[in-house]
Amino acid sequence: MFHRCWLLLSAFLLFGWHAALAQSDTLSTPLYKRPHVSRNQAIALTGERDIRDVFHAFFPRPVEVDKDTLSLSADRKFVWIIPAPGYTQQTRGLIQLTGNVSYHEQDANMSTLIAALSYTQNRQIIFTAASSIWKAQNRINWVGDWRLMHYPQNTYGLGIHTSTRQPIAMDYEYLRFYQSALFKVRPSFYAGLGYQLDYHWNIESQNKTQEVTSISDYSLGVKGHSISSGVAMTLLYDSRGNAINPERGFYTNLVLRPNLKLLGSDTNFQSLLLDVRKYLRVTDTGNVLAFWSYNALTLHGNPPFLDLPSTGWDTYSSIGRGFIQGRFRGKDLLYGEAEYRFGLTRNRLLGGVLFTNAQAVSERVTHNFEKVVPAAGFGLRLSMNKVSRTNLAVDYGFGADGSRGLTFNLGEVF
């Protein structure tokens, strides 16, 4: 029954592939890139405001009349560097320096680079950089996910029937290097190759004061070090235009990753990632209904423990709002989410979201999906940059097992 329901959900989202292909250019193109409406015209028409406008209202400055400060021209970049405190369940309090670069080349989608350096109350040091760079006419899309971390963190075992009452403390260093080049096959459709490396070292696992060498009878990668190294073969369809905060469009990303000892991997194993998203603008004021299906599967072999699919370990650490990162882990993970995004003020300075999600992981012995765990929550949005539509996102989620947590993001969660 579970598999049937999940297939129906996936089919519903994948139907958007055909709908997206059938959409007119006007519908699949963001407002600021339509030939008859520039982004600055759209902002003038809607009266949108961001945090800079609030600052300038209190501290006015002379404005050069002949300079179009709102036009997102091909030779202009928008750069934000924001120091800020934050909080997540897995880090507790943190101090973070976040940078966001947004720009677009001629007749291309919005390119983004989001980087962050954090130090947390749990003595974690985290550097992340996620990029999606579109070349002119969208001929090539460079996609990157880089991380360097010192990351003590609790884990809770394998499968869905686990508890937060008996965590196992893990401490390790982590290097992630994912980089792919995708080439246009037809409008909005891409195929490409890349390389993905997950390297963990100085791994130590403890149950209170006792050293642990296996978790849920799984020993690979629980102590010492682990390396997963493989080629990434990718198919991508993306009609969103602006990945920071899509108003409409469709996205699907299929990645097959064979990890090979030949490339330095500890074991030979194959994984498959299917990431599907659909965005619908449901009101004239810009309210959006968004759907997300994220599925990470192990097709063959045994990944190291820390490379098994897990809550909150996607590219932007977004899946599973309402649960602590690493809460559920298994060889296979299925995840679905729906979110309604709406404005709280007419000028779009403030907005809100309502979301619900559900996830399941396979069991250690049977490899079956035995239970679906839901969560729900709400969030507040503050417009940081009205041109790139970048928001500061603050969300609070509630998980079915009593979990709850506050999260901060620069940009939408998906």
C-alpha positions as CSV (number, residue, x, y, z in Angstrom):
1,M,0.0,0.0,0.0
2,F,2.8,2.4,0.9
3,H,4.6,1.8,-2.4
4,R,1.4,2.4,-4.3
5,C,0.7,5.7,-2.5
6,W,4.2,6.9,-3.1
7,L,4.1,6.0,-6.8
8,L,0.8,8.0,-7.1
9,L,2.5,11.0,-5.5
10,S,5.5,10.7,-7.8
11,A,3.3,10.3,-10.8
12,F,1.4,13.5,-9.8
13,L,4.6,15.5,-9.7
14,L,6.1,13.9,-12.8
15,F,2.9,14.8,-14.7
16,G,4.2,18.3,-14.3
17,W,7.0,17.3,-16.8
18,H,4.4,17.2,-19.6
19,A,2.6,20.2,-18.3
20,A,5.8,22.2,-18.2
21,L,6.7,21.2,-21.7
22,A,3.3,22.4,-22.8
23,Q,3.5,25.7,-21.0
24,S,3.9,28.8,-23.1
25,D,7.2,30.8,-23.0
26,T,5.3,33.5,-21.0
27,L,4.3,31.1,-18.3
28,S,7.7,29.4,-17.9
29,T,9.7,32.7,-18.0
30,P,10.1,34.7,-14.8
31,L,8.4,38.1,-14.8
32,Y,11.6,40.2,-15.0
33,K,12.9,38.3,-18.1
34,R,9.8,38.6,-20.2
35,P,10.4,40.9,-23.2
36,H,7.5,43.1,-22.4
37,V,8.0,43.4,-18.6
38,S,11.4,43.9,-17.1
39,R,12.1,43.1,-13.5
40,N,12.3,46.8,-12.5
41,Q,9.0,47.4,-14.3
42,A,7.5,44.6,-12.4
43,I,8.8,45.9,-9.1
44,A,7.4,49.4,-9.9
45,L,4.0,47.9,-10.8
46,T,3.7,45.8,-7.7
47,G,5.4,48.2,-5.3
48,E,7.7,45.5,-3.9
49,R,10.1,46.5,-1.1
50,D,13.0,44.8,0.6
51,I,15.2,45.4,3.7
52,R,17.4,47.9,1.8
53,D,14.3,50.1,1.2
54,V,13.6,50.0,4.9
55,F,17.2,51.0,5.6
56,H,17.1,53.8,3.0
57,A,13.8,55.1,4.5
58,F,15.6,55.8,7.8
59,F,18.9,56.8,6.2
60,P,18.2,58.4,2.9
61,R,20.9,59.0,0.4
62,P,21.1,60.7,-3.0
63,V,20.1,58.5,-5.9
64,E,21.6,58.9,-9.4
65,V,18.5,59.4,-11.6
66,D,20.1,58.1,-14.7
67,K,21.1,54.8,-13.0
68,D,18.7,51.9,-13.1
69,T,19.4,50.3,-9.7
70,L,16.8,47.6,-10.2
71,S,17.7,46.3,-13.6
72,L,19.2,42.8,-13.5
73,S,21.4,43.3,-16.5
74,A,23.8,40.7,-17.8
75,D,26.8,42.6,-16.6
76,R,25.6,43.2,-13.0
77,K,25.8,41.0,-9.9
78,F,23.9,41.3,-6.6
79,V,26.1,40.4,-3.7
80,W,25.0,40.0,-0.1
81,I,27.2,39.2,2.9
82,I,25.2,38.9,6.2
83,P,26.6,38.1,9.6
84,A,23.9,36.8,11.8
85,P,23.1,34.6,14.8
86,G,21.0,31.5,14.2
87,Y,19.7,28.3,15.6
88,T,19.1,24.7,14.5
89,Q,18.4,21.5,16.5
90,Q,21.7,19.9,15.5
91,T,23.9,22.9,16.2
92,R,22.0,24.8,18.9
93,G,23.1,28.5,18.8
94,L,25.4,29.6,16.0
95,I,27.1,32.6,14.5
96,Q,27.1,32.5,10.7
97,L,28.5,34.6,7.9
98,T,26.4,34.1,4.8
99,G,27.1,35.3,1.3
100,N,24.8,35.3,-1.6
101,V,25.8,36.2,-5.2
102,S,23.1,36.4,-7.9
103,Y,23.4,37.3,-11.5
104,H,22.4,36.2,-15.0
105,E,24.2,36.1,-18.3
106,Q,22.5,37.1,-21.6
107,D,19.2,35.2,-22.0
108,A,20.1,32.8,-19.2
109,N,18.5,31.7,-15.9
110,M,19.5,33.3,-12.7
111,S,22.9,32.1,-11.5
112,T,23.4,31.7,-7.7
113,L,26.2,31.0,-5.3
114,I,25.3,30.7,-1.6
115,A,28.2,30.3,0.8
116,A,28.2,30.2,4.6
117,L,30.8,29.9,7.4
118,S,29.4,28.9,10.8
119,Y,30.6,28.2,14.4
120,T,28.1,26.6,16.7
121,Q,27.4,26.1,20.3
122,N,28.2,22.4,19.8
123,R,31.7,23.4,18.7
124,Q,31.0,22.6,15.1
125,I,32.8,24.5,12.3
126,I,30.9,24.4,9.0
127,F,31.8,25.8,5.6
128,T,29.3,25.3,2.7
129,A,29.1,26.5,-0.8
130,A,26.3,25.6,-3.2
131,S,26.2,27.0,-6.7
132,S,24.2,26.8,-9.9
133,I,25.9,28.8,-12.7
134,W,24.1,29.2,-16.0
135,K,26.0,30.3,-19.1
136,A,24.6,32.4,-21.9
137,Q,21.4,31.0,-23.6
138,N,21.5,28.4,-20.8
139,R,23.9,26.3,-22.9
140,I,25.7,25.0,-19.8
141,N,24.8,24.6,-16.2
142,W,27.6,24.2,-13.6
143,V,26.3,22.7,-10.4
144,G,28.4,22.5,-7.2
145,D,28.0,21.4,-3.6
146,W,31.2,21.9,-1.5
147,R,31.5,21.4,2.2
148,L,34.3,21.3,4.8
149,M,33.2,20.5,8.4
150,H,34.3,19.6,11.8
151,Y,31.0,18.0,12.9
152,P,30.3,16.3,16.2
153,Q,26.7,15.2,15.9
154,N,24.2,12.6,17.4
155,T,22.9,9.7,15.4
156,Y,19.9,7.5,16.2
157,G,20.5,4.3,14.4
158,L,19.0,2.8,11.2
159,G,15.4,2.5,10.2
160,I,12.2,4.4,11.1
161,H,11.7,2.7,14.5
162,T,14.4,4.6,16.4
163,S,14.3,6.9,19.4
164,T,16.0,10.1,20.4
165,R,16.3,8.9,24.0
166,Q,19.4,6.8,23.3
167,P,21.6,8.8,20.8
168,I,25.1,7.8,19.8
169,A,27.6,10.7,19.7
170,M,29.7,10.8,16.5
171,D,32.6,13.2,15.9
172,Y,34.3,13.5,12.6
173,E,35.8,15.7,9.9
174,Y,34.0,15.9,6.6
175,L,34.9,17.0,3.0
176,R,32.3,17.0,0.3
177,F,33.1,17.8,-3.3
178,Y,30.3,17.5,-5.8
179,Q,30.8,19.2,-9.2
180,S,28.9,18.6,-12.4
181,A,28.6,20.1,-15.9
182,L,25.3,19.8,-17.6
183,F,24.8,20.5,-21.3
184,K,21.6,21.6,-23.0
185,V,19.9,18.9,-25.0
186,R,16.7,20.9,-25.7
187,P,15.1,23.9,-24.0
188,S,15.2,23.4,-20.2
189,F,16.5,19.8,-20.6
190,Y,20.1,18.9,-19.7
191,A,22.4,15.9,-19.5
192,G,25.9,15.8,-18.1
193,L,28.6,14.2,-16.0
194,G,30.3,15.1,-12.8
195,Y,32.4,13.8,-9.9
196,Q,31.2,13.3,-6.3
197,L,33.4,12.7,-3.3
198,D,32.4,12.2,0.4
199,Y,35.4,11.8,2.7
200,H,35.0,11.4,6.4
201,W,38.0,11.0,8.7
202,N,38.8,11.0,12.5
203,I,35.4,9.3,13.0
204,E,34.7,8.5,16.6
205,S,31.4,7.0,17.9
206,Q,30.4,6.7,21.6
207,N,27.4,5.6,23.5
208,K,27.8,7.7,26.6
209,T,31.4,6.9,27.5
210,Q,31.7,3.6,25.7
211,E,33.3,3.4,22.3
212,V,31.0,2.1,19.5
213,T,32.2,0.2,16.4
214,S,28.8,-0.6,14.9
215,I,25.4,1.1,14.9
216,S,22.3,-1.0,14.4
217,D,24.7,-3.9,13.4
218,Y,26.2,-1.7,10.7
219,S,30.0,-1.2,11.1
220,L,31.2,0.3,7.8
221,G,32.2,3.9,8.3
222,V,31.4,4.0,12.1
223,K,35.0,4.3,13.1
224,G,38.2,5.6,11.5
225,H,37.6,7.0,8.1
226,S,35.4,6.4,5.0
227,I,35.6,7.4,1.4
228,S,32.8,7.3,-1.2
229,S,34.1,8.4,-4.7
230,G,32.1,8.1,-7.9
231,V,31.0,9.5,-11.2
232,A,27.6,11.4,-11.3
233,M,25.5,10.9,-14.4
234,T,22.8,13.5,-14.4
235,L,19.6,14.3,-16.3
236,L,18.0,17.7,-15.4
237,Y,14.8,19.5,-16.5
238,D,14.5,23.0,-15.1
239,S,11.9,25.6,-16.2
240,R,11.9,27.7,-13.1
241,G,14.1,30.6,-14.3
242,N,14.9,31.7,-10.7
243,A,16.0,28.9,-8.4
244,I,16.2,31.2,-5.4
245,N,12.5,31.8,-5.1
246,P,10.5,30.2,-8.0
247,E,7.0,31.5,-8.9
248,R,6.1,28.8,-11.3
249,G,7.8,26.0,-13.3
250,F,9.0,22.5,-13.0
251,Y,12.2,20.9,-11.8
252,T,13.4,17.3,-11.9
253,N,17.0,16.0,-11.3
254,L,18.0,12.4,-11.8
255,V,21.5,11.4,-10.6
256,L,23.0,7.9,-11.0
257,R,26.2,7.6,-9.0
258,P,28.4,4.4,-9.2
259,N,31.0,4.6,-6.5
260,L,34.1,2.6,-7.5
261,K,37.2,1.3,-5.7
262,L,38.9,2.3,-8.9
263,L,38.3,5.9,-7.9
264,G,39.3,5.5,-4.3
265,S,36.0,4.5,-2.8
266,D,36.1,2.1,0.2
267,T,33.4,-0.1,-1.4
268,N,31.6,-0.5,-4.8
269,F,28.0,0.7,-4.5
270,Q,25.5,2.5,-6.6
271,S,23.0,5.2,-5.6
272,L,20.2,6.9,-7.3
273,L,18.7,10.3,-6.5
274,L,15.4,11.6,-7.9
275,D,14.5,15.2,-7.0
276,V,11.2,16.5,-8.4
277,R,9.6,19.9,-7.7
278,K,6.5,21.7,-9.1
279,Y,5.6,25.4,-8.5
280,L,2.1,26.9,-9.2
281,R,1.4,30.6,-8.9
282,V,-2.2,30.5,-7.5
283,T,-3.1,34.2,-7.1
284,D,-2.5,37.4,-8.9
285,T,-0.6,38.7,-5.9
286,G,2.1,36.1,-6.3
287,N,1.1,33.4,-3.8
288,V,2.7,30.1,-4.7
289,L,1.9,26.5,-4.0
290,A,5.0,24.3,-4.2
291,F,5.5,20.5,-4.2
292,W,8.6,18.5,-3.6
293,S,9.5,14.8,-3.8
294,Y,13.0,13.8,-2.8
295,N,14.1,10.1,-3.1
296,A,17.5,8.7,-2.4
297,L,18.0,5.0,-3.1
298,T,20.9,2.5,-2.8
299,L,20.7,0.3,-5.8
300,H,23.6,-2.0,-5.0
301,G,26.2,-2.5,-2.4
302,N,26.8,-1.0,1.1
303,P,27.6,2.7,1.5
304,P,29.5,3.8,4.6
305,F,27.3,4.7,7.5
306,L,27.6,8.5,7.2
307,D,26.8,8.3,3.4
308,L,23.5,6.5,3.9
309,P,20.5,8.7,3.0
310,S,19.4,10.6,6.0
311,T,17.1,13.4,7.2
312,G,18.6,16.8,6.5
313,W,21.5,15.7,4.4
314,D,20.4,16.9,1.0
315,T,22.3,19.7,-0.8
316,Y,20.8,22.6,1.3
317,S,20.1,20.5,4.5
318,S,16.4,21.1,3.9
319,I,14.5,17.8,4.0
320,G,12.7,17.0,7.2
321,R,11.8,20.4,8.7
322,G,10.5,19.6,12.2
323,F,13.1,16.9,12.8
324,I,16.8,17.1,13.8
325,Q,19.4,16.4,11.1
326,G,20.2,12.7,10.9
327,R,17.0,11.7,12.8
328,F,16.2,8.9,10.3
329,R,18.7,7.0,8.2
330,G,18.6,4.0,6.0
331,K,19.7,2.5,2.6
332,D,16.6,4.1,1.0
333,L,14.8,7.3,1.8
334,L,11.5,8.7,0.4
335,Y,10.4,12.2,1.2
336,G,7.6,14.5,0.1
337,E,6.6,18.1,1.0
338,A,4.0,20.7,0.1
339,E,4.3,24.4,1.0
340,Y,2.0,27.4,0.5
341,R,3.8,30.7,0.2
342,F,1.9,34.0,0.7
343,G,2.5,37.7,1.3
344,L,1.7,39.3,4.6
345,T,2.2,42.9,3.4
346,R,1.1,44.4,0.0
347,N,4.7,45.4,-0.7
348,R,5.9,41.8,-0.2
349,L,8.4,42.9,2.4
350,L,7.0,40.3,4.8
351,G,5.6,36.9,3.8
352,G,4.7,33.6,5.4
353,V,4.5,29.9,4.6
354,L,2.6,26.9,5.8
355,F,4.2,23.5,5.1
356,T,3.7,19.8,5.7
357,N,6.1,16.9,4.9
358,A,6.4,13.1,5.3
359,Q,9.4,10.8,5.1
360,A,10.2,7.1,5.3
361,V,13.5,5.1,5.4
362,S,14.0,1.4,4.7
363,E,14.6,-1.0,7.6
364,R,18.1,-2.5,8.3
365,V,17.1,-6.2,8.0
366,T,13.9,-6.4,5.8
367,H,14.8,-3.4,3.6
368,N,11.1,-2.6,3.6
369,F,9.3,0.8,4.3
370,E,7.3,0.1,7.4
371,K,6.1,3.5,8.5
372,V,5.7,7.1,7.3
373,V,6.6,9.9,9.7
374,P,4.8,13.3,9.1
375,A,5.7,16.8,10.2
376,A,4.1,20.3,9.7
377,G,4.9,23.9,10.5
378,F,4.9,27.5,9.5
379,G,7.4,30.2,8.7
380,L,8.1,33.9,8.2
381,R,9.8,35.6,5.2
382,L,11.7,38.9,5.1
383,S,12.6,40.2,1.7
384,M,16.4,40.8,1.5
385,N,16.6,41.5,-2.2
386,K,13.5,42.2,-4.3
387,V,15.4,41.9,-7.6
388,S,16.6,38.3,-7.0
389,R,13.6,37.6,-4.8
390,T,15.9,36.5,-2.0
391,N,14.2,36.0,1.4
392,L,15.4,35.4,4.9
393,A,13.4,32.3,5.9
394,V,12.6,31.5,9.5
395,D,10.6,28.3,10.0
396,Y,9.3,26.3,12.9
397,G,8.3,22.7,12.4
398,F,6.6,19.9,14.5
399,G,7.5,16.3,14.0
400,A,5.1,13.3,14.7
401,D,7.4,11.8,17.4
402,G,7.4,15.0,19.5
403,S,10.3,16.6,17.6
404,R,10.3,20.3,16.9
405,G,12.8,22.8,15.8
406,L,13.6,26.3,14.4
407,T,15.5,26.7,11.2
408,F,17.0,29.7,9.3
409,N,17.7,29.9,5.6
410,L,18.8,32.5,3.1
411,G,16.5,31.7,0.2
412,E,13.5,29.4,0.0
413,V,13.9,25.9,1.4
414,F,13.1,24.4,-2.1
